[in-house]
């Protein structure tokens, strides 16, 4: 199962995410759920870094992507991150056994 956990600033702005796991929907290379989630996560990260010019903490390993923004950056990135959340929520409605969305508490 893919788990996507989103974090929020004290002001309620989306300020990061951790997406991890493999859906198990199909074999590696043929898994449309993993492909959809990966594509969305990369589009979000690339939009934040290459289009908006932000410098989030970003790490990627096999099966995990983490992204964290500071307070100033989260103000600029909120709409992009909320778009990712919406996209993944819609995917989780189509594939409820393969994607779990978690909304973390506001960071102090």
Gaussian input, Z-matrix of N, CA and C with variables (Angstrom, degrees):
# hf/3-21g

backbone

0 1
 N
 C     1     B1
 C     2     B2     1     A1
 N     3     B3     2     A2     1     D1
 C     4     B4     3     A3     2     D2
 C     5     B5     4     A4     3     D3
 N     6     B6     5     A5     4     D4
 C     7     B7     6     A6     5     D5
 C     8     B8     7     A7     6     D6
 N     9     B9     8     A8     7     D7
 C    10    B10     9     A9     8     D8
 C    11    B11    10    A10     9     D9
 N    12    B12    11    A11    10    D10
 C    13    B13    12    A12    11    D11
 C    14    B14    13    A13    12    D12
 N    15    B15    14    A14    13    D13
 C    16    B16    15    A15    14    D14
 C    17    B17    16    A16    15    D15
 N    18    B18    17    A17    16    D16
 C    19    B19    18    A18    17    D17
 C    20    B20    19    A19    18    D18
 N    21    B21    20    A20    19    D19
 C    22    B22    21    A21    20    D20
 C    23    B23    22    A22    21    D21
 N    24    B24    23    A23    22    D22
 C    25    B25    24    A24    23    D23
 C    26    B26    25    A25    24    D24
 N    27    B27    26    A26    25    D25
 C    28    B28    27    A27    26    D26
 C    29    B29    28    A28    27    D27
 N    30    B30    29    A29    28    D28
 C    31    B31    30    A30    29    D29
 C    32    B32    31    A31    30    D30
 N    33    B33    32    A32    31    D31
 C    34    B34    33    A33    32    D32
 C    35    B35    34    A34    33    D33
 N    36    B36    35    A35    34    D34
 C    37    B37    36    A36    35    D35
 C    38    B38    37    A37    36    D36
 N    39    B39    38    A38    37    D37
 C    40    B40    39    A39    38    D38
 C    41    B41    40    A40    39    D39
 N    42    B42    41    A41    40    D40
 C    43    B43    42    A42    41    D41
 C    44    B44    43    A43    42    D42
 N    45    B45    44    A44    43    D43
 C    46    B46    45    A45    44    D44
 C    47    B47    46    A46    45    D45
 N    48    B48    47    A47    46    D46
 C    49    B49    48    A48    47    D47
 C    50    B50    49    A49    48    D48
 N    51    B51    50    A50    49    D49
 C    52    B52    51    A51    50    D50
 C    53    B53    52    A52    51    D51
 N    54    B54    53    A53    52    D52
 C    55    B55    54    A54    53    D53
 C    56    B56    55    A55    54    D54
 N    57    B57    56    A56    55    D55
 C    58    B58    57    A57    56    D56
 C    59    B59    58    A58    57    D57
 N    60    B60    59    A59    58    D58
 C    61    B61    60    A60    59    D59
 C    62    B62    61    A61    60    D60
 N    63    B63    62    A62    61    D61
 C    64    B64    63    A63    62    D62
 C    65    B65    64    A64    63    D63
 N    66    B66    65    A65    64    D64
 C    67    B67    66    A66    65    D65
 C    68    B68    67    A67    66    D66
 N    69    B69    68    A68    67    D67
 C    70    B70    69    A69    68    D68
 C    71    B71    70    A70    69    D69
 N    72    B72    71    A71    70    D70
 C    73    B73    72    A72    71    D71
 C    74    B74    73    A73    72    D72
 N    75    B75    74    A74    73    D73
 C    76    B76    75    A75    74    D74
 C    77    B77    76    A76    75    D75
 N    78    B78    77    A77    76    D76
 C    79    B79    78    A78    77    D77
 C    80    B80    79    A79    78    D78
 N    81    B81    80    A80    79    D79
 C    82    B82    81    A81    80    D80
 C    83    B83    82    A82    81    D81
 N    84    B84    83    A83    82    D82
 C    85    B85    84    A84    83    D83
 C    86    B86    85    A85    84    D84
 N    87    B87    86    A86    85    D85
 C    88    B88    87    A87    86    D86
 C    89    B89    88    A88    87    D87
 N    90    B90    89    A89    88    D88
 C    91    B91    90    A90    89    D89
 C    92    B92    91    A91    90    D90
 N    93    B93    92    A92    91    D91
 C    94    B94    93    A93    92    D92
 C    95    B95    94    A94    93    D93
 N    96    B96    95    A95    94    D94
 C    97    B97    96    A96    95    D95
 C    98    B98    97    A97    96    D96
 N    99    B99    98    A98    97    D97
 C   100   B100    99    A99    98    D98
 C   101   B101   100   A100    99    D99
 N   102   B102   101   A101   100   D100
 C   103   B103   102   A102   101   D101
 C   104   B104   103   A103   102   D102
 N   105   B105   104   A104   103   D103
 C   106   B106   105   A105   104   D104
 C   107   B107   106   A106   105   D105
 N   108   B108   107   A107   106   D106
 C   109   B109   108   A108   107   D107
 C   110   B110   109   A109   108   D108
 N   111   B111   110   A110   109   D109
 C   112   B112   111   A111   110   D110
 C   113   B113   112   A112   111   D111
 N   114   B114   113   A113   112   D112
 C   115   B115   114   A114   113   D113
 C   116   B116   115   A115   114   D114
 N   117   B117   116   A116   115   D115
 C   118   B118   117   A117   116   D116
 C   119   B119   118   A118   117   D117
 N   120   B120   119   A119   118   D118
 C   121   B121   120   A120   119   D119
 C   122   B122   121   A121   120   D120
 N   123   B123   122   A122   121   D121
 C   124   B124   123   A123   122   D122
 C   125   B125   124   A124   123   D123
 N   126   B126   125   A125   124   D124
 C   127   B127   126   A126   125   D125
 C   128   B128   127   A127   126   D126
 N   129   B129   128   A128   127   D127
 C   130   B130   129   A129   128   D128
 C   131   B131   130   A130   129   D129
 N   132   B132   131   A131   130   D130
 C   133   B133   132   A132   131   D131
 C   134   B134   133   A133   132   D132
 N   135   B135   134   A134   133   D133
 C   136   B136   135   A135   134   D134
 C   137   B137   136   A136   135   D135
 N   138   B138   137   A137   136   D136
 C   139   B139   138   A138   137   D137
 C   140   B140   139   A139   138   D138
 N   141   B141   140   A140   139   D139
 C   142   B142   141   A141   140   D140
 C   143   B143   142   A142   141   D141
 N   144   B144   143   A143   142   D142
 C   145   B145   144   A144   143   D143
 C   146   B146   145   A145   144   D144
 N   147   B147   146   A146   145   D145
 C   148   B148   147   A147   146   D146
 C   149   B149   148   A148   147   D147
 N   150   B150   149   A149   148   D148
 C   151   B151   150   A150   149   D149
 C   152   B152   151   A151   150   D150
 N   153   B153   152   A152   151   D151
 C   154   B154   153   A153   152   D152
 C   155   B155   154   A154   153   D153
 N   156   B156   155   A155   154   D154
 C   157   B157   156   A156   155   D155
 C   158   B158   157   A157   156   D156
 N   159   B159   158   A158   157   D157
 C   160   B160   159   A159   158   D158
 C   161   B161   160   A160   159   D159
 N   162   B162   161   A161   160   D160
 C   163   B163   162   A162   161   D161
 C   164   B164   163   A163   162   D162
 N   165   B165   164   A164   163   D163
 C   166   B166   165   A165   164   D164
 C   167   B167   166   A166   165   D165
 N   168   B168   167   A167   166   D166
 C   169   B169   168   A168   167   D167
 C   170   B170   169   A169   168   D168
 N   171   B171   170   A170   169   D169
 C   172   B172   171   A171   170   D170
 C   173   B173   172   A172   171   D171
 N   174   B174   173   A173   172   D172
 C   175   B175   174   A174   173   D173
 C   176   B176   175   A175   174   D174
 N   177   B177   176   A176   175   D175
 C   178   B178   177   A177   176   D176
 C   179   B179   178   A178   177   D177
 N   180   B180   179   A179   178   D178
 C   181   B181   180   A180   179   D179
 C   182   B182   181   A181   180   D180
 N   183   B183   182   A182   181   D181
 C   184   B184   183   A183   182   D182
 C   185   B185   184   A184   183   D183
 N   186   B186   185   A185   184   D184
 C   187   B187   186   A186   185   D185
 C   188   B188   187   A187   186   D186
 N   189   B189   188   A188   187   D187
 C   190   B190   189   A189   188   D188
 C   191   B191   190   A190   189   D189
 N   192   B192   191   A191   190   D190
 C   193   B193   192   A192   191   D191
 C   194   B194   193   A193   192   D192
 N   195   B195   194   A194   193   D193
 C   196   B196   195   A195   194   D194
 C   197   B197   196   A196   195   D195
 N   198   B198   197   A197   196   D196
 C   199   B199   198   A198   197   D197
 C   200   B200   199   A199   198   D198
 N   201   B201   200   A200   199   D199
 C   202   B202   201   A201   200   D200
 C   203   B203   202   A202   201   D201
 N   204   B204   203   A203   202   D202
 C   205   B205   204   A204   203   D203
 C   206   B206   205   A205   204   D204
 N   207   B207   206   A206   205   D205
 C   208   B208   207   A207   206   D206
 C   209   B209   208   A208   207   D207
 N   210   B210   209   A209   208   D208
 C   211   B211   210   A210   209   D209
 C   212   B212   211   A211   210   D210
 N   213   B213   212   A212   211   D211
 C   214   B214   213   A213   212   D212
 C   215   B215   214   A214   213   D213
 N   216   B216   215   A215   214   D214
 C   217   B217   216   A216   215   D215
 C   218   B218   217   A217   216   D216
 N   219   B219   218   A218   217   D217
 C   220   B220   219   A219   218   D218
 C   221   B221   220   A220   219   D219
 N   222   B222   221   A221   220   D220
 C   223   B223   222   A222   221   D221
 C   224   B224   223   A223   222   D222
 N   225   B225   224   A224   223   D223
 C   226   B226   225   A225   224   D224
 C   227   B227   226   A226   225   D225
 N   228   B228   227   A227   226   D226
 C   229   B229   228   A228   227   D227
 C   230   B230   229   A229   228   D228
 N   231   B231   230   A230   229   D229
 C   232   B232   231   A231   230   D230
 C   233   B233   232   A232   231   D231
 N   234   B234   233   A233   232   D232
 C   235   B235   234   A234   233   D233
 C   236   B236   235   A235   234   D234
 N   237   B237   236   A236   235   D235
 C   238   B238   237   A237   236   D236
 C   239   B239   238   A238   237   D237
 N   240   B240   239   A239   238   D238
 C   241   B241   240   A240   239   D239
 C   242   B242   241   A241   240   D240
 N   243   B243   242   A242   241   D241
 C   244   B244   243   A243   242   D242
 C   245   B245   244   A244   243   D243
 N   246   B246   245   A245   244   D244
 C   247   B247   246   A246   245   D245
 C   248   B248   247   A247   246   D246
 N   249   B249   248   A248   247   D247
 C   250   B250   249   A249   248   D248
 C   251   B251   250   A250   249   D249
 N   252   B252   251   A251   250   D250
 C   253   B253   252   A252   251   D251
 C   254   B254   253   A253   252   D252
 N   255   B255   254   A254   253   D253
 C   256   B256   255   A255   254   D254
 C   257   B257   256   A256   255   D255
 N   258   B258   257   A257   256   D256
 C   259   B259   258   A258   257   D257
 C   260   B260   259   A259   258   D258
 N   261   B261   260   A260   259   D259
 C   262   B262   261   A261   260   D260
 C   263   B263   262   A262   261   D261
 N   264   B264   263   A263   262   D262
 C   265   B265   264   A264   263   D263
 C   266   B266   265   A265   264   D264
 N   267   B267   266   A266   265   D265
 C   268   B268   267   A267   266   D266
 C   269   B269   268   A268   267   D267
 N   270   B270   269   A269   268   D268
 C   271   B271   270   A270   269   D269
 C   272   B272   271   A271   270   D270
 N   273   B273   272   A272   271   D271
 C   274   B274   273   A273   272   D272
 C   275   B275   274   A274   273   D273
 N   276   B276   275   A275   274   D274
 C   277   B277   276   A276   275   D275
 C   278   B278   277   A277   276   D276
 N   279   B279   278   A278   277   D277
 C   280   B280   279   A279   278   D278
 C   281   B281   280   A280   279   D279
 N   282   B282   281   A281   280   D280
 C   283   B283   282   A282   281   D281
 C   284   B284   283   A283   282   D282
 N   285   B285   284   A284   283   D283
 C   286   B286   285   A285   284   D284
 C   287   B287   286   A286   285   D285
 N   288   B288   287   A287   286   D286
 C   289   B289   288   A288   287   D287
 C   290   B290   289   A289   288   D288
 N   291   B291   290   A290   289   D289
 C   292   B292   291   A291   290   D290
 C   293   B293   292   A292   291   D291
 N   294   B294   293   A293   292   D292
 C   295   B295   294   A294   293   D293
 C   296   B296   295   A295   294   D294
 N   297   B297   296   A296   295   D295
 C   298   B298   297   A297   296   D296
 C   299   B299   298   A298   297   D297
 N   300   B300   299   A299   298   D298
 C   301   B301   300   A300   299   D299
 C   302   B302   301   A301   300   D300
 N   303   B303   302   A302   301   D301
 C   304   B304   303   A303   302   D302
 C   305   B305   304   A304   303   D303
 N   306   B306   305   A305   304   D304
 C   307   B307   306   A306   305   D305
 C   308   B308   307   A307   306   D306
 N   309   B309   308   A308   307   D307
 C   310   B310   309   A309   308   D308
 C   311   B311   310   A310   309   D309
 N   312   B312   311   A311   310   D310
 C   313   B313   312   A312   311   D311
 C   314   B314   313   A313   312   D312
 N   315   B315   314   A314   313   D313
 C   316   B316   315   A315   314   D314
 C   317   B317   316   A316   315   D315
 N   318   B318   317   A317   316   D316
 C   319   B319   318   A318   317   D317
 C   320   B320   319   A319   318   D318
 N   321   B321   320   A320   319   D319
 C   322   B322   321   A321   320   D320
 C   323   B323   322   A322   321   D321

   B1=1.4526
   B2=1.5223
   B3=1.3231
   B4=1.4564
   B5=1.5163
   B6=1.3302
   B7=1.4585
   B8=1.5239
   B9=1.3203
   B10=1.4578
   B11=1.5230
   B12=1.3399
   B13=1.4590
   B14=1.5247
   B15=1.3271
   B16=1.4560
   B17=1.5161
   B18=1.3313
   B19=1.4642
   B20=1.5216
   B21=1.3186
   B22=1.4612
   B23=1.5212
   B24=1.3246
   B25=1.4596
   B26=1.5230
   B27=1.3394
   B28=1.4676
   B29=1.5374
   B30=1.3285
   B31=1.4656
   B32=1.5256
   B33=1.3281
   B34=1.4547
   B35=1.5128
   B36=1.3234
   B37=1.4609
   B38=1.5205
   B39=1.3180
   B40=1.4644
   B41=1.5243
   B42=1.3326
   B43=1.4714
   B44=1.5235
   B45=1.3196
   B46=1.4611
   B47=1.5101
   B48=1.3276
   B49=1.4583
   B50=1.5182
   B51=1.3151
   B52=1.4602
   B53=1.5155
   B54=1.3115
   B55=1.4553
   B56=1.5192
   B57=1.3319
   B58=1.4594
   B59=1.5220
   B60=1.3036
   B61=1.4483
   B62=1.5155
   B63=1.2964
   B64=1.4614
   B65=1.5265
   B66=1.2984
   B67=1.4661
   B68=1.5226
   B69=1.3287
   B70=1.4529
   B71=1.5174
   B72=1.3189
   B73=1.4601
   B74=1.5277
   B75=1.3332
   B76=1.4681
   B77=1.5274
   B78=1.3178
   B79=1.4570
   B80=1.5260
   B81=1.3296
   B82=1.4614
   B83=1.5262
   B84=1.3146
   B85=1.4524
   B86=1.5154
   B87=1.3320
   B88=1.4641
   B89=1.5269
   B90=1.3069
   B91=1.4638
   B92=1.5319
   B93=1.3369
   B94=1.4576
   B95=1.5281
   B96=1.3252
   B97=1.4566
   B98=1.5273
   B99=1.3267
   B100=1.4688
   B101=1.5233
   B102=1.3163
   B103=1.4645
   B104=1.5232
   B105=1.3219
   B106=1.4628
   B107=1.5255
   B108=1.3218
   B109=1.4636
   B110=1.5235
   B111=1.3247
   B112=1.4624
   B113=1.5202
   B114=1.3128
   B115=1.4537
   B116=1.5279
   B117=1.3155
   B118=1.4601
   B119=1.5268
   B120=1.3306
   B121=1.4710
   B122=1.5269
   B123=1.3339
   B124=1.4639
   B125=1.5269
   B126=1.3242
   B127=1.4645
   B128=1.5202
   B129=1.3226
   B130=1.4609
   B131=1.5312
   B132=1.3253
   B133=1.4658
   B134=1.5248
   B135=1.3219
   B136=1.4620
   B137=1.5267
   B138=1.3206
   B139=1.4633
   B140=1.5229
   B141=1.3216
   B142=1.4668
   B143=1.5286
   B144=1.3241
   B145=1.4666
   B146=1.5268
   B147=1.3107
   B148=1.4639
   B149=1.5285
   B150=1.3081
   B151=1.4602
   B152=1.5319
   B153=1.3289
   B154=1.4654
   B155=1.5221
   B156=1.3306
   B157=1.4661
   B158=1.5131
   B159=1.3277
   B160=1.4585
   B161=1.5244
   B162=1.3108
   B163=1.4633
   B164=1.5299
   B165=1.3295
   B166=1.4645
   B167=1.5260
   B168=1.3299
   B169=1.4651
   B170=1.5205
   B171=1.3151
   B172=1.4569
   B173=1.5172
   B174=1.3158
   B175=1.4640
   B176=1.5237
   B177=1.3021
   B178=1.4593
   B179=1.5250
   B180=1.3015
   B181=1.4548
   B182=1.5158
   B183=1.2948
   B184=1.4556
   B185=1.5219
   B186=1.3128
   B187=1.4567
   B188=1.5125
   B189=1.3398
   B190=1.4640
   B191=1.5267
   B192=1.3300
   B193=1.4580
   B194=1.5115
   B195=1.3418
   B196=1.4615
   B197=1.5201
   B198=1.3251
   B199=1.4535
   B200=1.5163
   B201=1.3367
   B202=1.4680
   B203=1.5177
   B204=1.3215
   B205=1.4584
   B206=1.5199
   B207=1.3387
   B208=1.4628
   B209=1.5282
   B210=1.3235
   B211=1.4640
   B212=1.5262
   B213=1.3221
   B214=1.4630
   B215=1.5279
   B216=1.3219
   B217=1.4627
   B218=1.5282
   B219=1.3320
   B220=1.4683
   B221=1.5234
   B222=1.3250
   B223=1.4663
   B224=1.5261
   B225=1.3148
   B226=1.4633
   B227=1.5263
   B228=1.3201
   B229=1.4659
   B230=1.5199
   B231=1.3105
   B232=1.4618
   B233=1.5299
   B234=1.3173
   B235=1.4720
   B236=1.5282
   B237=1.3267
   B238=1.4706
   B239=1.5320
   B240=1.3209
   B241=1.4677
   B242=1.5277
   B243=1.3187
   B244=1.4651
   B245=1.5256
   B246=1.3337
   B247=1.4621
   B248=1.5182
   B249=1.3336
   B250=1.4645
   B251=1.5219
   B252=1.3186
   B253=1.4669
   B254=1.5337
   B255=1.3187
   B256=1.4586
   B257=1.5262
   B258=1.3178
   B259=1.4612
   B260=1.5347
   B261=1.3218
   B262=1.4724
   B263=1.5273
   B264=1.3316
   B265=1.4646
   B266=1.5255
   B267=1.3157
   B268=1.4672
   B269=1.5321
   B270=1.3294
   B271=1.4693
   B272=1.5233
   B273=1.3382
   B274=1.4727
   B275=1.5256
   B276=1.3281
   B277=1.4631
   B278=1.5276
   B279=1.3296
   B280=1.4638
   B281=1.5200
   B282=1.3364
   B283=1.4711
   B284=1.5263
   B285=1.3405
   B286=1.4675
   B287=1.5273
   B288=1.3067
   B289=1.4656
   B290=1.5246
   B291=1.3336
   B292=1.4615
   B293=1.5224
   B294=1.3353
   B295=1.4814
   B296=1.5182
   B297=1.3317
   B298=1.4633
   B299=1.5295
   B300=1.3297
   B301=1.4489
   B302=1.5353
   B303=1.3423
   B304=1.4611
   B305=1.5169
   B306=1.3041
   B307=1.4624
   B308=1.5166
   B309=1.3230
   B310=1.4510
   B311=1.5123
   B312=1.3083
   B313=1.4623
   B314=1.5178
   B315=1.3129
   B316=1.4559
   B317=1.5194
   B318=1.3400
   B319=1.4622
   B320=1.5171
   B321=1.3249
   B322=1.4722
   B323=1.5028
   A1=109.35
   A2=115.82
   A3=121.75
   A4=107.62
   A5=116.11
   A6=121.79
   A7=107.63
   A8=115.18
   A9=121.49
   A10=107.59
   A11=115.82
   A12=120.61
   A13=108.10
   A14=115.13
   A15=121.58
   A16=109.99
   A17=115.65
   A18=121.25
   A19=109.01
   A20=114.51
   A21=121.29
   A22=110.64
   A23=115.55
   A24=122.04
   A25=108.89
   A26=117.85
   A27=119.80
   A28=112.78
   A29=116.36
   A30=120.63
   A31=112.67
   A32=117.38
   A33=121.38
   A34=114.36
   A35=117.34
   A36=121.24
   A37=110.17
   A38=116.71
   A39=120.09
   A40=107.63
   A41=117.18
   A42=119.06
   A43=113.98
   A44=117.85
   A45=118.26
   A46=112.35
   A47=113.12
   A48=119.52
   A49=110.48
   A50=113.69
   A51=122.47
   A52=106.60
   A53=115.70
   A54=121.60
   A55=106.80
   A56=116.32
   A57=118.85
   A58=111.24
   A59=114.26
   A60=121.60
   A61=113.02
   A62=113.78
   A63=122.19
   A64=106.22
   A65=116.67
   A66=119.06
   A67=113.26
   A68=116.93
   A69=119.51
   A70=112.72
   A71=117.03
   A72=121.41
   A73=111.32
   A74=115.52
   A75=121.17
   A76=108.18
   A77=116.52
   A78=121.32
   A79=110.24
   A80=115.56
   A81=121.24
   A82=108.64
   A83=115.71
   A84=121.07
   A85=113.32
   A86=116.65
   A87=121.45
   A88=112.23
   A89=116.61
   A90=121.70
   A91=109.98
   A92=116.26
   A93=120.02
   A94=112.47
   A95=117.95
   A96=120.59
   A97=109.69
   A98=116.94
   A99=120.07
   A100=110.86
   A101=116.67
   A102=120.30
   A103=110.91
   A104=117.88
   A105=121.17
   A106=111.33
   A107=116.78
   A108=120.63
   A109=110.22
   A110=117.81
   A111=121.07
   A112=111.55
   A113=116.68
   A114=121.04
   A115=110.94
   A116=117.59
   A117=121.54
   A118=111.36
   A119=117.17
   A120=121.00
   A121=110.99
   A122=116.92
   A123=120.18
   A124=111.30
   A125=117.20
   A126=119.10
   A127=110.42
   A128=116.89
   A129=121.06
   A130=110.47
   A131=117.02
   A132=120.85
   A133=111.29
   A134=117.39
   A135=120.61
   A136=111.91
   A137=117.53
   A138=120.42
   A139=110.22
   A140=116.48
   A141=120.30
   A142=111.79
   A143=116.94
   A144=119.68
   A145=113.25
   A146=117.33
   A147=120.52
   A148=113.71
   A149=118.16
   A150=121.26
   A151=110.78
   A152=116.62
   A153=120.13
   A154=113.01
   A155=117.69
   A156=121.41
   A157=114.86
   A158=117.75
   A159=121.48
   A160=110.15
   A161=115.69
   A162=121.46
   A163=109.92
   A164=117.59
   A165=119.32
   A166=111.28
   A167=114.96
   A168=119.31
   A169=104.22
   A170=116.99
   A171=120.88
   A172=108.75
   A173=116.00
   A174=119.39
   A175=108.61
   A176=112.95
   A177=119.93
   A178=108.97
   A179=115.00
   A180=122.02
   A181=106.58
   A182=117.56
   A183=120.36
   A184=109.71
   A185=115.83
   A186=120.21
   A187=115.73
   A188=119.74
   A189=121.49
   A190=110.62
   A191=115.79
   A192=121.75
   A193=107.42
   A194=115.89
   A195=122.06
   A196=108.51
   A197=115.35
   A198=121.03
   A199=107.46
   A200=116.37
   A201=121.51
   A202=108.67
   A203=116.37
   A204=123.29
   A205=110.51
   A206=115.94
   A207=118.88
   A208=108.98
   A209=117.14
   A210=121.59
   A211=112.12
   A212=117.45
   A213=120.21
   A214=111.11
   A215=115.87
   A216=119.88
   A217=111.92
   A218=117.22
   A219=119.48
   A220=111.22
   A221=117.67
   A222=120.17
   A223=110.22
   A224=116.86
   A225=121.90
   A226=112.04
   A227=116.84
   A228=121.56
   A229=114.48
   A230=117.51
   A231=121.57
   A232=112.76
   A233=117.90
   A234=120.41
   A235=111.66
   A236=117.01
   A237=119.93
   A238=109.77
   A239=116.44
   A240=119.91
   A241=111.25
   A242=117.71
   A243=119.81
   A244=110.76
   A245=117.04
   A246=120.36
   A247=111.50
   A248=116.91
   A249=121.27
   A250=110.19
   A251=116.50
   A252=120.16
   A253=110.15
   A254=116.61
   A255=120.79
   A256=111.50
   A257=116.27
   A258=120.81
   A259=111.02
   A260=116.42
   A261=119.80
   A262=111.55
   A263=117.60
   A264=119.57
   A265=110.64
   A266=116.83
   A267=120.15
   A268=110.82
   A269=116.62
   A270=119.65
   A271=111.06
   A272=116.74
   A273=119.45
   A274=111.67
   A275=117.74
   A276=119.86
   A277=110.92
   A278=116.52
   A279=121.11
   A280=111.98
   A281=115.99
   A282=121.54
   A283=109.70
   A284=118.18
   A285=120.86
   A286=114.71
   A287=118.26
   A288=120.13
   A289=112.92
   A290=116.80
   A291=119.68
   A292=114.35
   A293=117.94
   A294=122.07
   A295=109.01
   A296=116.10
   A297=121.45
   A298=107.94
   A299=116.40
   A300=122.97
   A301=108.06
   A302=116.07
   A303=121.61
   A304=108.41
   A305=114.95
   A306=119.98
   A307=106.98
   A308=115.24
   A309=120.33
   A310=111.78
   A311=115.01
   A312=120.75
   A313=109.41
   A314=114.58
   A315=119.46
   A316=108.98
   A317=115.43
   A318=120.78
   A319=109.58
   A320=115.41
   A321=119.40
   A322=110.53
   D1=141.52
   D2=174.79
   D3=-88.81
   D4=132.75
   D5=176.47
   D6=-116.59
   D7=126.78
   D8=176.96
   D9=-119.28
   D10=114.72
   D11=-179.66
   D12=-114.02
   D13=128.17
   D14=-179.14
   D15=-110.01
   D16=142.55
   D17=178.51
   D18=-113.65
   D19=160.21
   D20=-174.75
   D21=-135.16
   D22=148.85
   D23=175.90
   D24=-75.14
   D25=167.49
   D26=176.37
   D27=-58.09
   D28=-25.65
   D29=178.55
   D30=-81.65
   D31=-3.37
   D32=179.47
   D33=90.18
   D34=9.46
   D35=177.26
   D36=-82.68
   D37=139.45
   D38=174.42
   D39=-64.52
   D40=129.26
   D41=-177.50
   D42=-131.24
   D43=8.89
   D44=176.27
   D45=170.09
   D46=172.97
   D47=178.11
   D48=-155.78
   D49=160.45
   D50=167.97
   D51=-134.50
   D52=120.66
   D53=178.14
   D54=-116.61
   D55=125.55
   D56=-176.11
   D57=-145.18
   D58=160.46
   D59=175.63
   D60=98.56
   D61=178.22
   D62=176.98
   D63=-127.26
   D64=141.81
   D65=-173.06
   D66=-69.02
   D67=-37.24
   D68=-175.25
   D69=78.93
   D70=11.49
   D71=179.93
   D72=-66.79
   D73=-37.67
   D74=-179.68
   D75=-154.16
   D76=177.22
   D77=178.83
   D78=-63.68
   D79=151.00
   D80=176.50
   D81=-53.67
   D82=134.31
   D83=-177.42
   D84=94.49
   D85=-17.42
   D86=178.67
   D87=-125.58
   D88=9.49
   D89=-173.98
   D90=-89.08
   D91=102.50
   D92=-176.95
   D93=-69.68
   D94=-26.93
   D95=178.98
   D96=-69.80
   D97=-47.96
   D98=176.96
   D99=-60.82
   D100=-41.55
   D101=-179.57
   D102=-62.97
   D103=-42.42
   D104=-179.42
   D105=-65.15
   D106=-44.12
   D107=-179.58
   D108=-67.58
   D109=-45.64
   D110=179.54
   D111=-60.38
   D112=-45.23
   D113=179.78
   D114=-60.31
   D115=-44.37
   D116=179.59
   D117=-64.03
   D118=-42.69
   D119=-179.76
   D120=-64.26
   D121=-43.47
   D122=178.62
   D123=-66.66
   D124=-39.13
   D125=177.86
   D126=-61.87
   D127=-42.97
   D128=178.24
   D129=-61.41
   D130=-51.70
   D131=-178.84
   D132=-60.72
   D133=-43.18
   D134=-179.65
   D135=-67.51
   D136=-36.81
   D137=177.08
   D138=-63.95
   D139=-43.72
   D140=-179.82
   D141=-64.58
   D142=-43.06
   D143=-175.22
   D144=-84.92
   D145=-46.72
   D146=-172.05
   D147=-89.42
   D148=-30.78
   D149=-178.02
   D150=-95.08
   D151=-49.68
   D152=-179.66
   D153=-85.63
   D154=-13.56
   D155=178.15
   D156=71.46
   D157=23.19
   D158=179.22
   D159=-81.72
   D160=162.10
   D161=-178.27
   D162=-125.88
   D163=67.41
   D164=-179.81
   D165=-70.47
   D166=159.50
   D167=167.14
   D168=-71.01
   D169=124.63
   D170=-174.80
   D171=-137.89
   D172=128.40
   D173=175.89
   D174=-138.67
   D175=150.76
   D176=-177.42
   D177=-145.28
   D178=129.47
   D179=172.43
   D180=-132.70
   D181=176.60
   D182=179.66
   D183=-58.80
   D184=112.80
   D185=176.06
   D186=86.20
   D187=3.49
   D188=-179.32
   D189=-142.52
   D190=134.48
   D191=170.40
   D192=-129.79
   D193=130.99
   D194=176.99
   D195=-122.78
   D196=138.25
   D197=178.11
   D198=-141.06
   D199=133.18
   D200=-179.47
   D201=-140.49
   D202=131.65
   D203=-179.84
   D204=-111.66
   D205=151.29
   D206=173.20
   D207=-79.72
   D208=176.44
   D209=-173.51
   D210=-60.34
   D211=-44.69
   D212=-179.03
   D213=-64.69
   D214=-43.36
   D215=179.96
   D216=-66.57
   D217=-34.71
   D218=-178.15
   D219=-64.71
   D220=-29.51
   D221=176.33
   D222=-64.22
   D223=-38.86
   D224=-178.69
   D225=-78.47
   D226=-25.54
   D227=-171.83
   D228=-102.15
   D229=-7.25
   D230=-172.80
   D231=-51.83
   D232=-47.52
   D233=-177.21
   D234=-64.61
   D235=-37.71
   D236=179.80
   D237=-66.87
   D238=-45.23
   D239=179.03
   D240=-65.28
   D241=-39.44
   D242=178.01
   D243=-66.16
   D244=-31.15
   D245=173.89
   D246=-64.65
   D247=-40.52
   D248=176.72
   D249=-64.07
   D250=-44.25
   D251=178.77
   D252=-58.40
   D253=-48.57
   D254=179.43
   D255=-58.78
   D256=-45.27
   D257=-179.90
   D258=-60.30
   D259=-46.95
   D260=-178.95
   D261=-68.90
   D262=-34.12
   D263=175.98
   D264=-63.16
   D265=-41.14
   D266=178.25
   D267=-64.88
   D268=-41.08
   D269=176.27
   D270=-62.89
   D271=-39.18
   D272=-179.14
   D273=-67.77
   D274=-25.90
   D275=174.26
   D276=-70.29
   D277=-35.66
   D278=178.39
   D279=-76.25
   D280=-33.04
   D281=-175.55
   D282=-130.61
   D283=64.32
   D284=-172.99
   D285=-64.04
   D286=-23.41
   D287=-179.98
   D288=-85.62
   D289=0.89
   D290=-172.06
   D291=-125.64
   D292=-13.66
   D293=-179.77
   D294=-135.91
   D295=131.89
   D296=174.82
   D297=-123.89
   D298=129.10
   D299=179.56
   D300=-105.50
   D301=132.45
   D302=176.86
   D303=-125.70
   D304=134.69
   D305=175.30
   D306=-107.55
   D307=114.44
   D308=-178.37
   D309=-74.67
   D310=166.25
   D311=177.10
   D312=-69.91
   D313=160.85
   D314=176.08
   D315=-63.59
   D316=138.48
   D317=177.97
   D318=-78.51
   D319=140.72
   D320=179.38
   D321=-81.84

